[in-house]
Amino acid sequence: MRGGSNRNPSPLNRAVNSVFSFVRFAEFEILFVLFFVIAFIIFKDLTSRPEYNQILVKKPGGPDWWPY
């Protein structure tokens, strides 16, 4: 009959526990990098649209400050 306490956990159990402990330890850094990745993807998607490029190139009236 097995006892209630498991003194030698399986390798899978140790691996899962180590992954969870790493995520708990580096939670802020993971979220920080994830924020910048999501912001980069959204900004890249917005700036790839032709309407956005027209806003940057065409100046609605006034003096033309850009040489092109």
Phi, psi and omega in degrees: 000136182277149179277169181286331181264132180259103185278339182235088182292157181290160179300324178295319179295318178296320180295316179296318178296321179291324177296314179295323178292324176294318180295319176296322182289320186251032184297315182296316181294321179296315179293324179298312179294320180297322177299314181291326177295315179294318178297320178295318180295317179294315180296319179296319179294319181291319183281350179275354181280144181295330179297323180293321178294325178293325177296321181287328187271311184278133176252123183281088178077176178080177180293147181269104182279341183265139183285359180235000000 
